[in-house]
Amino acid sequence: MTRLPELAIDTTATFVVSTALATRDFQDVHHDRDAAVARGSRDIFLNILTTTGLVQRFVTDWAGPRALVRNVSVRLGVPCYAGDTLVFTGTAKPDGQDTVVDVVGKCSLGDHVTGTVRVSLP
């Protein structure tokens, strides 16, 4: 088993808004604080497409540009609000001809995302 280097992401308001818009997610809870609070959230928060992309980035930063991502499977936990820090950790183990990486992304409230990524390494 191989432990991946930790990756910390500052989830600034600009980061939350820009990544939601970049993924064409125009839900107001990702860019309008008043709307997010009115719906019961503390603040705007990361969208699932950004979280999934960050999980993949975490693994490909370790695996390198020639790695082939075969599958990403995630489960969301607590929200990751603007102003928080999202810290990714993970472990990799061989599985047949592929490598499976177990990933956890934590913020101040707990596990924001857990999942697995299957990659083929060169």
ZIZI-V518302 format. One record per helix or strand. SS is the DSSP state (h for helix, s for strand). FROM is the first residue (numbers start at 1). TO is the last residue. If there is no record, write none. Layout:
BEGIN
ss	from	to
SS	FROM	TO
SS	FROM	TO
END
This chain:
BEGIN
ss	from	to
s	2	3
s	7	11
h	13	22
h	28	30
h	33	38
s	45	45
h	48	63
s	68	76
s	81	81
s	84	95
s	98	107
s	110	120
END
